[in-house]
């Protein structure tokens, strides 16, 4: 009988056991982990932009972008920034002796895939370089044009700079590094103005950078793709709060079974759509608006958190506390539904 390796098993059930092979300091506050199959077999293939869901010894499950070489199926590589103000996973990874330990994981999934374009422009903020690095690698190897604009607070805290310089030497792309402690700043509008009309812009990093990059890309008519790390800062909206008219609030108090169909109004765009049984708000919203960020799609990473302007959300995530769920000010639109006939969201 033919032996099954982890690649076949992952394709069948999506679950993995991975052993931490090594932990390496990649930059100040950034730890790189290499994870391999305990029996040395090949792992499930993945494409640039993919992420890996890992369950830590504490039971916390988090998603991390794969930043290694997609052709290397003997190991997965991730990079984790220590965030003392975060929700605990990064502190656990940095503080725990993980080498040699086995962790549960879900086979890589890609919701930030590299699309075909005449030119690719990458904008990274700090640890946001991780999903972009494999994209740059495959483009460089294929001889396709690309450019990277890499921003960070401190040059010593920016991982993979040397690797990126090596890829730049391939001759098909360019790397520009902007470190605040070196007084380097990126002028997004000017930069995008020099790109071709068919360029695709990919951005990953902190919320402020994402908002600025999306605005500049859409203003220049460039296709825009982004991915967030963690929950967006809803306390500081990019635009003033939307004021709802009485007509817009109709139906937001009418109670329904949360498994029944309901309406969602995207307040900033004016689009209204229906979410049926088995559908997600996120999936339907992405049909009407580019650039909506998400990661796990299972309600535990917090990336798709969205402000609720009217209506009663049905919370099905594991991110919000009981108090936050009772308040109903925000929801995770990847899994959440509605207890009212209509929800109005700040989208």
Secondary structure as a PSIPRED ss2 file (coil, helix, strand):
# PSIPRED VFORMAT (PSIPRED V4.0)

   1 X C   1.000  0.000  0.000
   2 X C   1.000  0.000  0.000
   3 X C   1.000  0.000  0.000
   4 X C   1.000  0.000  0.000
   5 X C   1.000  0.000  0.000
   6 X H   0.000  1.000  0.000
   7 X H   0.000  1.000  0.000
   8 X H   0.000  1.000  0.000
   9 X H   0.000  1.000  0.000
  10 X H   0.000  1.000  0.000
  11 X H   0.000  1.000  0.000
  12 X H   0.000  1.000  0.000
  13 X H   0.000  1.000  0.000
  14 X C   1.000  0.000  0.000
  15 X E   0.000  0.000  1.000
  16 X E   0.000  0.000  1.000
  17 X E   0.000  0.000  1.000
  18 X E   0.000  0.000  1.000
  19 X E   0.000  0.000  1.000
  20 X E   0.000  0.000  1.000
  21 X E   0.000  0.000  1.000
  22 X E   0.000  0.000  1.000
  23 X E   0.000  0.000  1.000
  24 X E   0.000  0.000  1.000
  25 X E   0.000  0.000  1.000
  26 X E   0.000  0.000  1.000
  27 X E   0.000  0.000  1.000
  28 X C   1.000  0.000  0.000
  29 X C   1.000  0.000  0.000
  30 X E   0.000  0.000  1.000
  31 X E   0.000  0.000  1.000
  32 X E   0.000  0.000  1.000
  33 X E   0.000  0.000  1.000
  34 X E   0.000  0.000  1.000
  35 X E   0.000  0.000  1.000
  36 X E   0.000  0.000  1.000
  37 X E   0.000  0.000  1.000
  38 X C   1.000  0.000  0.000
  39 X C   1.000  0.000  0.000
  40 X C   1.000  0.000  0.000
  41 X C   1.000  0.000  0.000
  42 X C   1.000  0.000  0.000
  43 X C   1.000  0.000  0.000
  44 X C   1.000  0.000  0.000
  45 X C   1.000  0.000  0.000
  46 X C   1.000  0.000  0.000
  47 X C   1.000  0.000  0.000
  48 X C   1.000  0.000  0.000
  49 X C   1.000  0.000  0.000
  50 X E   0.000  0.000  1.000
  51 X E   0.000  0.000  1.000
  52 X E   0.000  0.000  1.000
  53 X E   0.000  0.000  1.000
  54 X E   0.000  0.000  1.000
  55 X E   0.000  0.000  1.000
  56 X C   1.000  0.000  0.000
  57 X C   1.000  0.000  0.000
  58 X C   1.000  0.000  0.000
  59 X C   1.000  0.000  0.000
  60 X C   1.000  0.000  0.000
  61 X E   0.000  0.000  1.000
  62 X E   0.000  0.000  1.000
  63 X E   0.000  0.000  1.000
  64 X E   0.000  0.000  1.000
  65 X E   0.000  0.000  1.000
  66 X C   1.000  0.000  0.000
  67 X C   1.000  0.000  0.000
  68 X C   1.000  0.000  0.000
  69 X C   1.000  0.000  0.000
  70 X C   1.000  0.000  0.000
  71 X C   1.000  0.000  0.000
  72 X C   1.000  0.000  0.000
  73 X C   1.000  0.000  0.000
  74 X C   1.000  0.000  0.000
  75 X C   1.000  0.000  0.000
  76 X E   0.000  0.000  1.000
  77 X E   0.000  0.000  1.000
  78 X E   0.000  0.000  1.000
  79 X E   0.000  0.000  1.000
  80 X E   0.000  0.000  1.000
  81 X E   0.000  0.000  1.000
  82 X C   1.000  0.000  0.000
  83 X C   1.000  0.000  0.000
  84 X C   1.000  0.000  0.000
  85 X C   1.000  0.000  0.000
  86 X C   1.000  0.000  0.000
  87 X C   1.000  0.000  0.000
  88 X C   1.000  0.000  0.000
  89 X H   0.000  1.000  0.000
  90 X H   0.000  1.000  0.000
  91 X H   0.000  1.000  0.000
  92 X H   0.000  1.000  0.000
  93 X H   0.000  1.000  0.000
  94 X H   0.000  1.000  0.000
  95 X H   0.000  1.000  0.000
  96 X C   1.000  0.000  0.000
  97 X C   1.000  0.000  0.000
  98 X C   1.000  0.000  0.000
  99 X C   1.000  0.000  0.000
 100 X C   1.000  0.000  0.000
 101 X C   1.000  0.000  0.000
 102 X E   0.000  0.000  1.000
 103 X E   0.000  0.000  1.000
 104 X E   0.000  0.000  1.000
 105 X E   0.000  0.000  1.000
 106 X E   0.000  0.000  1.000
 107 X E   0.000  0.000  1.000
 108 X E   0.000  0.000  1.000
 109 X E   0.000  0.000  1.000
 110 X E   0.000  0.000  1.000
 111 X C   1.000  0.000  0.000
 112 X C   1.000  0.000  0.000
 113 X C   1.000  0.000  0.000
 114 X C   1.000  0.000  0.000
 115 X C   1.000  0.000  0.000
 116 X C   1.000  0.000  0.000
 117 X C   1.000  0.000  0.000
 118 X C   1.000  0.000  0.000
 119 X E   0.000  0.000  1.000
 120 X E   0.000  0.000  1.000
 121 X E   0.000  0.000  1.000
 122 X E   0.000  0.000  1.000
 123 X E   0.000  0.000  1.000
 124 X E   0.000  0.000  1.000
 125 X E   0.000  0.000  1.000
 126 X H   0.000  1.000  0.000
 127 X H   0.000  1.000  0.000
 128 X H   0.000  1.000  0.000
 129 X H   0.000  1.000  0.000
 130 X H   0.000  1.000  0.000
 131 X H   0.000  1.000  0.000
 132 X H   0.000  1.000  0.000
 133 X H   0.000  1.000  0.000
 134 X H   0.000  1.000  0.000
 135 X H   0.000  1.000  0.000
 136 X H   0.000  1.000  0.000
 137 X H   0.000  1.000  0.000
 138 X H   0.000  1.000  0.000
 139 X H   0.000  1.000  0.000
 140 X H   0.000  1.000  0.000
 141 X H   0.000  1.000  0.000
 142 X H   0.000  1.000  0.000
 143 X C   1.000  0.000  0.000
 144 X C   1.000  0.000  0.000
 145 X C   1.000  0.000  0.000
 146 X E   0.000  0.000  1.000
 147 X E   0.000  0.000  1.000
 148 X E   0.000  0.000  1.000
 149 X E   0.000  0.000  1.000
 150 X E   0.000  0.000  1.000
 151 X E   0.000  0.000  1.000
 152 X E   0.000  0.000  1.000
 153 X C   1.000  0.000  0.000
 154 X C   1.000  0.000  0.000
 155 X H   0.000  1.000  0.000
 156 X H   0.000  1.000  0.000
 157 X H   0.000  1.000  0.000
 158 X C   1.000  0.000  0.000
 159 X C   1.000  0.000  0.000
 160 X C   1.000  0.000  0.000
 161 X H   0.000  1.000  0.000
 162 X H   0.000  1.000  0.000
 163 X H   0.000  1.000  0.000
 164 X H   0.000  1.000  0.000
 165 X H   0.000  1.000  0.000
 166 X H   0.000  1.000  0.000
 167 X H   0.000  1.000  0.000
 168 X H   0.000  1.000  0.000
 169 X C   1.000  0.000  0.000
 170 X C   1.000  0.000  0.000
 171 X C   1.000  0.000  0.000
 172 X C   1.000  0.000  0.000
 173 X E   0.000  0.000  1.000
 174 X E   0.000  0.000  1.000
 175 X E   0.000  0.000  1.000
 176 X E   0.000  0.000  1.000
 177 X E   0.000  0.000  1.000
 178 X E   0.000  0.000  1.000
 179 X E   0.000  0.000  1.000
 180 X H   0.000  1.000  0.000
 181 X H   0.000  1.000  0.000
 182 X H   0.000  1.000  0.000
 183 X C   1.000  0.000  0.000
 184 X C   1.000  0.000  0.000
 185 X C   1.000  0.000  0.000
 186 X C   1.000  0.000  0.000
 187 X C   1.000  0.000  0.000
 188 X H   0.000  1.000  0.000
 189 X H   0.000  1.000  0.000
 190 X H   0.000  1.000  0.000
 191 X H   0.000  1.000  0.000
 192 X H   0.000  1.000  0.000
 193 X H   0.000  1.000  0.000
 194 X C   1.000  0.000  0.000
 195 X C   1.000  0.000  0.000
 196 X C   1.000  0.000  0.000
 197 X C   1.000  0.000  0.000
 198 X C   1.000  0.000  0.000
 199 X E   0.000  0.000  1.000
 200 X E   0.000  0.000  1.000
 201 X E   0.000  0.000  1.000
 202 X E   0.000  0.000  1.000
 203 X E   0.000  0.000  1.000
 204 X E   0.000  0.000  1.000
 205 X E   0.000  0.000  1.000
 206 X C   1.000  0.000  0.000
 207 X H   0.000  1.000  0.000
 208 X H   0.000  1.000  0.000
 209 X H   0.000  1.000  0.000
 210 X H   0.000  1.000  0.000
 211 X H   0.000  1.000  0.000
 212 X H   0.000  1.000  0.000
 213 X H   0.000  1.000  0.000
 214 X H   0.000  1.000  0.000
 215 X H   0.000  1.000  0.000
 216 X H   0.000  1.000  0.000
 217 X H   0.000  1.000  0.000
 218 X H   0.000  1.000  0.000
 219 X H   0.000  1.000  0.000
 220 X C   1.000  0.000  0.000
 221 X C   1.000  0.000  0.000
 222 X C   1.000  0.000  0.000
 223 X E   0.000  0.000  1.000
 224 X E   0.000  0.000  1.000
 225 X E   0.000  0.000  1.000
 226 X E   0.000  0.000  1.000
 227 X E   0.000  0.000  1.000
 228 X E   0.000  0.000  1.000
 229 X C   1.000  0.000  0.000
 230 X C   1.000  0.000  0.000
 231 X C   1.000  0.000  0.000
 232 X C   1.000  0.000  0.000
 233 X C   1.000  0.000  0.000
 234 X C   1.000  0.000  0.000
 235 X C   1.000  0.000  0.000
 236 X C   1.000  0.000  0.000
 237 X C   1.000  0.000  0.000
 238 X C   1.000  0.000  0.000
 239 X C   1.000  0.000  0.000
 240 X C   1.000  0.000  0.000
 241 X C   1.000  0.000  0.000
 242 X C   1.000  0.000  0.000
 243 X C   1.000  0.000  0.000
 244 X C   1.000  0.000  0.000
 245 X C   1.000  0.000  0.000
 246 X C   1.000  0.000  0.000
 247 X C   1.000  0.000  0.000
 248 X C   1.000  0.000  0.000
 249 X C   1.000  0.000  0.000
 250 X C   1.000  0.000  0.000
 251 X C   1.000  0.000  0.000
 252 X C   1.000  0.000  0.000
 253 X C   1.000  0.000  0.000
 254 X C   1.000  0.000  0.000
 255 X E   0.000  0.000  1.000
 256 X C   1.000  0.000  0.000
 257 X C   1.000  0.000  0.000
 258 X C   1.000  0.000  0.000
 259 X C   1.000  0.000  0.000
 260 X C   1.000  0.000  0.000
 261 X C   1.000  0.000  0.000
 262 X E   0.000  0.000  1.000
 263 X E   0.000  0.000  1.000
 264 X E   0.000  0.000  1.000
 265 X E   0.000  0.000  1.000
 266 X E   0.000  0.000  1.000
 267 X C   1.000  0.000  0.000
 268 X C   1.000  0.000  0.000
 269 X C   1.000  0.000  0.000
 270 X C   1.000  0.000  0.000
 271 X E   0.000  0.000  1.000
 272 X E   0.000  0.000  1.000
 273 X E   0.000  0.000  1.000
 274 X E   0.000  0.000  1.000
 275 X E   0.000  0.000  1.000
 276 X C   1.000  0.000  0.000
 277 X C   1.000  0.000  0.000
 278 X C   1.000  0.000  0.000
 279 X C   1.000  0.000  0.000
 280 X C   1.000  0.000  0.000
 281 X H   0.000  1.000  0.000
 282 X H   0.000  1.000  0.000
 283 X H   0.000  1.000  0.000
 284 X H   0.000  1.000  0.000
 285 X H   0.000  1.000  0.000
 286 X C   1.000  0.000  0.000
 287 X C   1.000  0.000  0.000
 288 X C   1.000  0.000  0.000
 289 X C   1.000  0.000  0.000
 290 X C   1.000  0.000  0.000
 291 X C   1.000  0.000  0.000
 292 X C   1.000  0.000  0.000
 293 X C   1.000  0.000  0.000
 294 X C   1.000  0.000  0.000
 295 X C   1.000  0.000  0.000
 296 X C   1.000  0.000  0.000
 297 X C   1.000  0.000  0.000
 298 X C   1.000  0.000  0.000
 299 X C   1.000  0.000  0.000
 300 X C   1.000  0.000  0.000
 301 X C   1.000  0.000  0.000
 302 X C   1.000  0.000  0.000
 303 X C   1.000  0.000  0.000
 304 X C   1.000  0.000  0.000
 305 X E   0.000  0.000  1.000
 306 X E   0.000  0.000  1.000
 307 X E   0.000  0.000  1.000
 308 X E   0.000  0.000  1.000
 309 X E   0.000  0.000  1.000
 310 X E   0.000  0.000  1.000
 311 X C   1.000  0.000  0.000
 312 X C   1.000  0.000  0.000
 313 X E   0.000  0.000  1.000
 314 X E   0.000  0.000  1.000
 315 X C   1.000  0.000  0.000
 316 X C   1.000  0.000  0.000
 317 X C   1.000  0.000  0.000
 318 X C   1.000  0.000  0.000
 319 X C   1.000  0.000  0.000
 320 X C   1.000  0.000  0.000
 321 X C   1.000  0.000  0.000
 322 X H   0.000  1.000  0.000
 323 X H   0.000  1.000  0.000
 324 X H   0.000  1.000  0.000
 325 X H   0.000  1.000  0.000
 326 X H   0.000  1.000  0.000
 327 X H   0.000  1.000  0.000
 328 X C   1.000  0.000  0.000
 329 X C   1.000  0.000  0.000
 330 X E   0.000  0.000  1.000
 331 X E   0.000  0.000  1.000
 332 X E   0.000  0.000  1.000
 333 X C   1.000  0.000  0.000
 334 X C   1.000  0.000  0.000
 335 X C   1.000  0.000  0.000
 336 X C   1.000  0.000  0.000
 337 X E   0.000  0.000  1.000
 338 X E   0.000  0.000  1.000
 339 X C   1.000  0.000  0.000
 340 X E   0.000  0.000  1.000
 341 X C   1.000  0.000  0.000
 342 X E   0.000  0.000  1.000
 343 X E   0.000  0.000  1.000
 344 X E   0.000  0.000  1.000
 345 X E   0.000  0.000  1.000
 346 X C   1.000  0.000  0.000
 347 X C   1.000  0.000  0.000
